[in-house]
């Protein structure tokens, strides 16, 4: 599921759209307005379960580089090594 936005009255909007002109015009993102009570309540339940099971992410440089080393798909660490080298200059 992409980003979610829960609203009042049993309604919800689900989608990846942002309130910017580029989201509407350039990327053709979408959002779906839901009014069906069973669907909205199920979405609320999923969001609450996901939130309860979430955990903080370590976004430090060390953690990000470690993650890239563990997941070499698409070049992993080797792909960003030139960026890290240039950043040190």
Beta strands, then each sheet from edge to edge (+ up, - down):
strand 1: 4-7
strand 2: 11-15
strand 3: 31-34
sheet 1: 1+ 2- 3+
end
